[in-house]
Amino acid sequence: MLVLVVGGARAGKSRFAQSLAHRLGGDRVSFIATAEPLDEEMKERIRRHQQERPPGWETLEAPLEVPQALGQARHGVVLLDCLTLWVSNLLLAGRAVEGEVERLLEVAGRSGKTLIAVSNEVGMGLVPENPLGRRYRDLLGAANQRLAQEAQEVYLLVAGLSLRLK
């Protein structure tokens, strides 16, 4: 099963996805983290996210190789947090985002695991002023659409409230 949790920044996506993962897998959840601690602020964000997760969850650090991490995950429920940073990491590394998203969907389909993917909806704000920003917005929007198309459940989070879209 594939579940997409999408919404704006600080909308409650991670908390909602963690609650869903815990309901489905209890302490047998694999967490795929895509953030990298490249500065002090991000280190603090990562630390807070780690504290919010149950201590028994398996954590796989995968800033680029998310499909591989999904294949290696030990548990039947896998939480990917987040697609937003993964797409950014792929873009900045010069990787083909569309191809990597398709690879993720292929691995997810073969795995028999429940994948809960968290992503930002970045298309509801201002148009980015530079080409890289516009390219990123377009790639993430396409990735979100692709996952939503394949997902059995899609949730939109706004102000800490969830709305089931699919």
Beta strands, then each sheet from edge to edge (+ up, - down):
strand 1: 2-7
strand 2: 29-33
strand 3: 58-61
strand 4: 77-81
strand 5: 114-120
strand 6: 153-158
strand 7: 161-164
sheet 1: 3+ 2+ 4+ 5+ 1+ 6+ 7-
end
